[in-house]
């Protein structure tokens, strides 16, 4: 299990004021990592810092708005003197659910600037510090929409599909510096952003019917994958997208009519 031990390493998790960012942070801290956690408002992430410290790990809170170039530069400058980053979890993101015909210019910019442009420039800033040391783990957070399209999620899907392509490009760019870059793509997990969907029983039944494992994701379903991609266990894996989705990306769905029965004695020639 030493390959999964993160003791002595420091992980930067962006967008850690709630939801998946905190799930990722807890898993990394339990594996031994110290944390740097960010949010647009530093006060929003300070309770999580206290929680991590109670686990026996060191934690630092930083303010970061990934849509602002100056904010990313300020974070990078603070890290240059405060901490060495071994692991980046590029998690900060947002979404606006609307039919494509109703999406506004502002909606598109908000989502793409946060999820895609922000992820690139945060990764760039951290890679500049990792490269001289010849080591780093960058984990971009994608989604099942990195490989699947869903109505009402056009800009979001474009941003997450872009994350998958970005991951492959950065892996090729930075592999020579000992930096691996991978994409962790969760399926349907209940978060603060989408909790209203899970209040609709009919929608949940519709969703679960299309997931081979017959349930939405639970927070601890992501623990193993995030630690794996952050650790030495994945040292020869880069440029990949790891879907943690209960199998929904298989495209499985129930047929509306019974499937025809095949005669077991009727063999292919």
One Martini backbone bead per residue (centre of mass of N, CA, C, O) as a GRO file, in nm:
protein
  269
    1UNK     BB    1   0.048   0.067  -0.002
    2UNK     BB    2   0.283   0.280  -0.054
    3UNK     BB    3   0.182   0.387  -0.337
    4UNK     BB    4  -0.070   0.549  -0.170
    5UNK     BB    5   0.122   0.729  -0.013
    6UNK     BB    6   0.110   1.098   0.084
    7UNK     BB    7   0.331   1.146   0.263
    8UNK     BB    8   0.479   1.474   0.233
    9UNK     BB    9   0.252   1.590   0.065
   10UNK     BB   10   0.101   1.845  -0.154
   11UNK     BB   11  -0.235   1.963  -0.203
   12UNK     BB   12  -0.422   2.125  -0.455
   13UNK     BB   13  -0.761   2.251  -0.410
   14UNK     BB   14  -1.006   2.360  -0.602
   15UNK     BB   15  -1.309   2.434  -0.505
   16UNK     BB   16  -1.343   2.377  -0.150
   17UNK     BB   17  -1.630   2.479  -0.018
   18UNK     BB   18  -1.759   2.218  -0.167
   19UNK     BB   19  -1.827   1.911  -0.241
   20UNK     BB   20  -1.597   1.758  -0.432
   21UNK     BB   21  -1.355   1.913  -0.318
   22UNK     BB   22  -1.389   1.789  -0.031
   23UNK     BB   23  -1.372   1.494  -0.101
   24UNK     BB   24  -1.087   1.505  -0.215
   25UNK     BB   25  -0.945   1.624   0.033
   26UNK     BB   26  -1.007   1.397   0.234
   27UNK     BB   27  -0.872   1.165   0.081
   28UNK     BB   28  -0.585   1.288   0.076
   29UNK     BB   29  -0.555   1.322   0.382
   30UNK     BB   30  -0.591   1.018   0.455
   31UNK     BB   31  -0.323   0.954   0.273
   32UNK     BB   32  -0.124   1.218   0.397
   33UNK     BB   33  -0.194   1.491   0.293
   34UNK     BB   34  -0.150   1.811   0.246
   35UNK     BB   35  -0.334   2.130   0.227
   36UNK     BB   36  -0.463   2.338  -0.040
   37UNK     BB   37  -0.737   2.568  -0.033
   38UNK     BB   38  -0.996   2.702  -0.248
   39UNK     BB   39  -1.164   3.027  -0.297
   40UNK     BB   40  -1.318   3.319  -0.362
   41UNK     BB   41  -1.368   3.290  -0.044
   42UNK     BB   42  -1.185   3.229   0.223
   43UNK     BB   43  -1.411   3.188   0.441
   44UNK     BB   44  -1.549   2.934   0.298
   45UNK     BB   45  -1.279   2.737   0.369
   46UNK     BB   46  -1.206   2.742   0.678
   47UNK     BB   47  -1.374   2.503   0.792
   48UNK     BB   48  -1.213   2.290   0.629
   49UNK     BB   49  -0.942   2.341   0.754
   50UNK     BB   50  -1.025   2.252   1.038
   51UNK     BB   51  -1.097   1.962   0.958
   52UNK     BB   52  -0.814   1.878   0.856
   53UNK     BB   53  -0.659   1.941   1.117
   54UNK     BB   54  -0.824   1.726   1.286
   55UNK     BB   55  -0.672   1.491   1.108
   56UNK     BB   56  -0.347   1.589   1.117
   57UNK     BB   57  -0.331   1.810   0.903
   58UNK     BB   58  -0.224   2.038   0.693
   59UNK     BB   59  -0.365   2.379   0.626
   60UNK     BB   60  -0.457   2.604   0.352
   61UNK     BB   61  -0.597   2.919   0.273
   62UNK     BB   62  -0.714   3.045  -0.047
   63UNK     BB   63  -0.765   3.290  -0.277
   64UNK     BB   64  -0.971   3.206  -0.581
   65UNK     BB   65  -1.023   3.324  -0.921
   66UNK     BB   66  -1.025   3.158  -1.227
   67UNK     BB   67  -1.128   3.421  -1.403
   68UNK     BB   68  -0.861   3.563  -1.284
   69UNK     BB   69  -0.544   3.640  -1.357
   70UNK     BB   70  -0.453   3.785  -1.091
   71UNK     BB   71  -0.539   3.556  -0.898
   72UNK     BB   72  -0.350   3.338  -1.005
   73UNK     BB   73  -0.088   3.497  -0.960
   74UNK     BB   74  -0.120   3.533  -0.652
   75UNK     BB   75  -0.123   3.236  -0.580
   76UNK     BB   76   0.154   3.161  -0.700
   77UNK     BB   77   0.316   3.358  -0.521
   78UNK     BB   78   0.235   3.234  -0.250
   79UNK     BB   79   0.344   2.943  -0.310
   80UNK     BB   80   0.650   3.012  -0.356
   81UNK     BB   81   0.672   3.068  -0.022
   82UNK     BB   82   0.469   2.849   0.133
   83UNK     BB   83   0.456   2.602  -0.094
   84UNK     BB   84   0.467   2.279  -0.215
   85UNK     BB   85   0.344   2.132  -0.515
   86UNK     BB   86   0.248   1.795  -0.607
   87UNK     BB   87  -0.074   1.840  -0.621
   88UNK     BB   88  -0.341   1.886  -0.861
   89UNK     BB   89  -0.688   1.988  -0.821
   90UNK     BB   90  -0.899   2.078  -1.090
   91UNK     BB   91  -1.222   2.178  -0.969
   92UNK     BB   92  -1.321   2.437  -1.049
   93UNK     BB   93  -1.677   2.515  -1.103
   94UNK     BB   94  -1.966   2.539  -1.335
   95UNK     BB   95  -2.330   2.592  -1.395
   96UNK     BB   96  -2.591   2.607  -1.661
   97UNK     BB   97  -2.932   2.526  -1.695
   98UNK     BB   98  -3.025   2.505  -2.045
   99UNK     BB   99  -3.151   2.551  -2.319
  100UNK     BB  100  -2.977   2.620  -2.596
  101UNK     BB  101  -3.173   2.856  -2.699
  102UNK     BB  102  -3.118   3.021  -2.401
  103UNK     BB  103  -2.833   3.079  -2.424
  104UNK     BB  104  -2.598   3.306  -2.326
  105UNK     BB  105  -2.317   3.479  -2.351
  106UNK     BB  106  -2.271   3.480  -2.040
  107UNK     BB  107  -2.300   3.183  -1.987
  108UNK     BB  108  -2.069   3.084  -2.162
  109UNK     BB  109  -1.840   3.245  -2.026
  110UNK     BB  110  -1.868   3.141  -1.741
  111UNK     BB  111  -1.814   2.837  -1.801
  112UNK     BB  112  -1.553   2.848  -1.979
  113UNK     BB  113  -1.379   3.029  -1.794
  114UNK     BB  114  -1.386   2.833  -1.555
  115UNK     BB  115  -1.348   2.528  -1.663
  116UNK     BB  116  -1.119   2.588  -1.887
  117UNK     BB  117  -0.942   2.838  -1.862
  118UNK     BB  118  -0.885   2.811  -1.560
  119UNK     BB  119  -0.752   2.531  -1.568
  120UNK     BB  120  -0.516   2.603  -1.744
  121UNK     BB  121  -0.385   2.843  -1.574
  122UNK     BB  122  -0.343   2.681  -1.320
  123UNK     BB  123  -0.168   2.459  -1.440
  124UNK     BB  124   0.054   2.644  -1.543
  125UNK     BB  125   0.139   2.769  -1.269
  126UNK     BB  126   0.214   2.490  -1.137
  127UNK     BB  127   0.407   2.373  -1.352
  128UNK     BB  128   0.631   2.591  -1.310
  129UNK     BB  129   0.699   2.453  -1.024
  130UNK     BB  130   0.735   2.148  -1.102
  131UNK     BB  131   0.947   2.122  -1.333
  132UNK     BB  132   1.221   2.179  -1.175
  133UNK     BB  133   1.163   1.903  -0.996
  134UNK     BB  134   1.042   1.658  -1.175
  135UNK     BB  135   0.735   1.684  -1.043
  136UNK     BB  136   0.384   1.570  -1.090
  137UNK     BB  137   0.021   1.607  -1.019
  138UNK     BB  138  -0.248   1.631  -1.253
  139UNK     BB  139  -0.606   1.687  -1.186
  140UNK     BB  140  -0.866   1.691  -1.390
  141UNK     BB  141  -1.203   1.787  -1.378
  142UNK     BB  142  -1.462   1.629  -1.508
  143UNK     BB  143  -1.702   1.427  -1.694
  144UNK     BB  144  -1.938   1.253  -1.855
  145UNK     BB  145  -1.946   1.509  -2.056
  146UNK     BB  146  -1.668   1.440  -2.194
  147UNK     BB  147  -1.839   1.188  -2.366
  148UNK     BB  148  -2.126   1.318  -2.329
  149UNK     BB  149  -2.454   1.415  -2.425
  150UNK     BB  150  -2.676   1.681  -2.294
  151UNK     BB  151  -2.949   1.827  -2.242
  152UNK     BB  152  -2.885   2.154  -2.108
  153UNK     BB  153  -2.534   2.119  -2.152
  154UNK     BB  154  -2.360   2.262  -2.369
  155UNK     BB  155  -2.135   2.434  -2.228
  156UNK     BB  156  -2.048   2.219  -2.027
  157UNK     BB  157  -1.971   1.998  -2.230
  158UNK     BB  158  -1.759   2.171  -2.375
  159UNK     BB  159  -1.575   2.207  -2.126
  160UNK     BB  160  -1.532   1.896  -2.063
  161UNK     BB  161  -1.425   1.816  -2.336
  162UNK     BB  162  -1.185   2.011  -2.318
  163UNK     BB  163  -1.049   1.878  -2.075
  164UNK     BB  164  -0.974   1.619  -2.217
  165UNK     BB  165  -0.794   1.748  -2.436
  166UNK     BB  166  -0.609   1.906  -2.248
  167UNK     BB  167  -0.489   1.666  -2.099
  168UNK     BB  168  -0.339   1.544  -2.343
  169UNK     BB  169  -0.162   1.788  -2.412
  170UNK     BB  170  -0.020   1.825  -2.132
  171UNK     BB  171   0.104   1.547  -2.116
  172UNK     BB  172   0.293   1.593  -2.361
  173UNK     BB  173   0.432   1.856  -2.260
  174UNK     BB  174   0.509   1.748  -1.935
  175UNK     BB  175   0.644   1.465  -1.921
  176UNK     BB  176   0.953   1.554  -1.928
  177UNK     BB  177   0.898   1.673  -1.613
  178UNK     BB  178   0.730   1.449  -1.442
  179UNK     BB  179   0.431   1.510  -1.541
  180UNK     BB  180   0.109   1.424  -1.472
  181UNK     BB  181  -0.203   1.411  -1.678
  182UNK     BB  182  -0.538   1.387  -1.562
  183UNK     BB  183  -0.884   1.266  -1.581
  184UNK     BB  184  -1.160   1.307  -1.366
  185UNK     BB  185  -1.489   1.146  -1.432
  186UNK     BB  186  -1.778   1.199  -1.316
  187UNK     BB  187  -2.086   1.130  -1.275
  188UNK     BB  188  -2.370   1.093  -1.083
  189UNK     BB  189  -2.366   1.341  -0.836
  190UNK     BB  190  -2.452   1.481  -0.543
  191UNK     BB  191  -2.481   1.835  -0.532
  192UNK     BB  192  -2.525   2.169  -0.496
  193UNK     BB  193  -2.579   2.212  -0.807
  194UNK     BB  194  -2.794   1.933  -0.837
  195UNK     BB  195  -3.006   1.874  -0.601
  196UNK     BB  196  -3.281   1.934  -0.741
  197UNK     BB  197  -3.294   1.672  -0.910
  198UNK     BB  198  -3.313   1.472  -0.647
  199UNK     BB  199  -3.620   1.572  -0.580
  200UNK     BB  200  -3.690   1.393  -0.836
  201UNK     BB  201  -3.806   1.083  -0.850
  202UNK     BB  202  -3.842   1.030  -1.154
  203UNK     BB  203  -3.555   1.111  -1.237
  204UNK     BB  204  -3.400   0.908  -1.064
  205UNK     BB  205  -3.522   0.657  -1.196
  206UNK     BB  206  -3.422   0.721  -1.479
  207UNK     BB  207  -3.122   0.722  -1.409
  208UNK     BB  208  -3.085   0.440  -1.270
  209UNK     BB  209  -3.176   0.274  -1.525
  210UNK     BB  210  -2.886   0.377  -1.675
  211UNK     BB  211  -2.728   0.235  -1.441
  212UNK     BB  212  -2.574  -0.057  -1.393
  213UNK     BB  213  -2.543  -0.011  -1.060
  214UNK     BB  214  -2.819   0.134  -0.956
  215UNK     BB  215  -2.673   0.421  -0.883
  216UNK     BB  216  -2.557   0.680  -0.760
  217UNK     BB  217  -2.309   0.850  -0.647
  218UNK     BB  218  -2.075   0.835  -0.388
  219UNK     BB  219  -1.832   0.999  -0.232
  220UNK     BB  220  -1.642   0.732  -0.184
  221UNK     BB  221  -1.608   0.660  -0.495
  222UNK     BB  222  -1.357   0.883  -0.521
  223UNK     BB  223  -1.117   0.807  -0.341
  224UNK     BB  224  -0.948   0.605  -0.502
  225UNK     BB  225  -0.906   0.763  -0.772
  226UNK     BB  226  -0.762   1.017  -0.654
  227UNK     BB  227  -0.527   0.869  -0.517
  228UNK     BB  228  -0.420   0.720  -0.758
  229UNK     BB  229  -0.355   0.982  -0.937
  230UNK     BB  230  -0.162   1.104  -0.695
  231UNK     BB  231   0.018   0.855  -0.710
  232UNK     BB  232   0.256   0.605  -0.774
  233UNK     BB  233   0.049   0.401  -0.903
  234UNK     BB  234   0.031   0.625  -1.170
  235UNK     BB  235   0.320   0.690  -1.306
  236UNK     BB  236   0.229   0.550  -1.614
  237UNK     BB  237  -0.010   0.768  -1.622
  238UNK     BB  238  -0.123   0.966  -1.908
  239UNK     BB  239  -0.387   1.136  -2.068
  240UNK     BB  240  -0.633   1.035  -1.900
  241UNK     BB  241  -0.975   0.908  -1.863
  242UNK     BB  242  -1.158   0.862  -1.558
  243UNK     BB  243  -1.446   0.687  -1.514
  244UNK     BB  244  -1.698   0.758  -1.246
  245UNK     BB  245  -2.030   0.612  -1.337
  246UNK     BB  246  -2.153   0.310  -1.315
  247UNK     BB  247  -2.172   0.286  -1.654
  248UNK     BB  248  -2.330   0.509  -1.825
  249UNK     BB  249  -2.115   0.525  -2.073
  250UNK     BB  250  -2.231   0.266  -2.223
  251UNK     BB  251  -2.548   0.333  -2.296
  252UNK     BB  252  -2.746   0.211  -2.117
  253UNK     BB  253  -3.080   0.064  -2.174
  254UNK     BB  254  -3.405   0.007  -2.173
  255UNK     BB  255  -3.618  -0.168  -2.335
  256UNK     BB  256  -3.952  -0.121  -2.449
  257UNK     BB  257  -3.911  -0.411  -2.555
  258UNK     BB  258  -3.874  -0.720  -2.594
  259UNK     BB  259  -3.634  -0.926  -2.662
  260UNK     BB  260  -3.533  -1.146  -2.867
  261UNK     BB  261  -3.504  -1.480  -2.886
  262UNK     BB  262  -3.235  -1.710  -2.875
  263UNK     BB  263  -3.131  -1.994  -3.009
  264UNK     BB  264  -2.890  -2.189  -2.864
  265UNK     BB  265  -2.867  -2.381  -3.139
  266UNK     BB  266  -2.799  -2.113  -3.305
  267UNK     BB  267  -2.517  -2.102  -3.479
  268UNK     BB  268  -2.253  -1.967  -3.597
  269UNK     BB  269  -2.058  -2.001  -3.901
   0.00000   0.00000   0.00000
